[in-house]
Amino acid sequence: MIVVKHIKMKYLICLLAIILVLSTTLHKEQNEFGKWKKFHNIYDGQMIQTVSESKMKYNLYDFDLSKQDKSIFNSFFIFSDDSSSFIDLDSYSLVLEKDKSGNLFTTGGGVDINVQVVNRKSNCAISVLFCGTRCYPETALWRNESWLEIYGFELNDHDKFIPTIWKFLLDKTLFSKYRIDRIFDVMPNSYVQSVRLKDVEFRE
């Protein structure tokens, strides 16, 4: 009887361990980083640090998006867990409009992309990442209230597309950068259009 109870206890412990691992894995797959990696099929790529932690200087400025535009972009802002701040990946470069049926569409925008972090109470913003033609962010994730990551691509010296992770520790004003050990010869399918802004029609 004692042996049977011991076996049952070991079985229960193993089962709980498996459930914990599956739960952790599922959570990782469901966050933005996991979805972005899955979309681009880069799960098995090794992360390599390309810029070690370095200090950054942020300049505060007023977030001047109009009330109407805020209501349009609001569902695409990425809010921190406590909702005190949000990441704005889109409003600098995209013009979003509604047609007569209330459907969102865009005819494009500027080449440059300015990723902003906005404090909702003060309506002040900082620019954490500015990209021209050599890089483009696709999505982002809050790890906690002051640690955020941005995921996208950079072009290397041979004009190949490299999956890139920009990491920011806002409370310590630290920045670092990583790449995933994969190379895309041509521009990858857009995570922005296919997933993050799937409710927006991109018109030529």
C-alpha positions, 0 to 999 in steps of 0.5 A, spaced: 500 500 500 505 504 501 509 503 495 502 504 491 501 511 494 509 513 493 508 511 485 501 515 485 505 521 488 511 521 483 505 520 478 502 526 480 508 530 481 510 529 474 503 530 471 503 537 475 510 538 472 508 537 465 502 541 466 506 547 468 511 546 462 505 546 457 502 552 461 509 556 460 510 554 453 503 556 451 503 563 455 510 564 451 507 562 444 501 567 445 504 573 447 506 578 441 513 575 441 511 568 440 506 570 435 511 574 431 516 568 431 511 563 429 508 568 423 515 568 420 517 561 422 523 563 426 522 559 432 529 555 432 533 561 431 538 563 436 538 570 439 545 574 438 546 580 442 549 586 437 549 592 441 550 591 449 546 595 454 548 602 453 545 609 456 540 613 452 537 620 453 530 621 452 527 628 450 519 629 452 515 632 448 507 633 447 503 627 444 500 631 439 495 626 436 488 629 435 482 626 439 479 624 433 485 620 431 487 618 438 480 614 437 482 611 431 489 609 433 487 607 440 485 599 438 492 599 435 496 602 441 500 597 446 498 598 453 502 597 459 499 592 464 497 598 469 495 602 462 499 608 465 502 608 458 502 605 451 507 604 445 505 607 439 508 604 433 503 607 427 501 614 428 507 617 425 507 614 419 500 612 417 494 615 416 488 612 418 481 613 415 474 611 415 470 610 409 462 611 409 461 604 412 466 605 418 471 601 415 478 603 417 483 604 411 490 607 409 493 609 403 500 609 406 504 614 409 511 616 410 517 612 409 520 614 416 517 610 422 517 613 429 516 608 435 513 613 441 512 611 448 506 615 451 504 617 458 497 617 458 496 622 464 501 627 462 500 626 455 507 626 454 511 622 449 518 619 448 521 617 441 524 610 443 526 608 436 526 612 429 527 608 423 528 610 416 529 605 410 534 600 413 529 598 419 522 597 420 518 595 427 512 590 426 510 589 433 512 590 441 511 587 447 511 590 455 515 585 459 513 590 465 511 597 466 518 599 464 521 594 460 519 594 453 521 590 446 520 592 439 520 586 434 522 587 426 527 587 421 533 591 419 537 591 412 544 588 413 550 591 408 548 586 403 540 588 403 538 582 406 533 582 412 535 580 419 530 579 424 531 584 430 529 585 437 530 592 440 530 592 448 529 598 452 529 599 460 526 606 461 527 606 468 534 605 467 534 609 460 538 603 457 538 600 450 540 594 447 539 590 441 539 583 438 538 579 432 535 572 430 540 568 427 536 568 420 537 571 414 531 573 409 533 574 402 527 578 400 522 582 404 518 577 409 510 578 409 508 583 413 506 581 420 503 588 421 498 588 415 497 580 416 496 580 424 497 587 428 493 591 423 489 586 420 482 590 420 485 595 416 485 595 409 491 597 405 490 601 399 495 602 393 
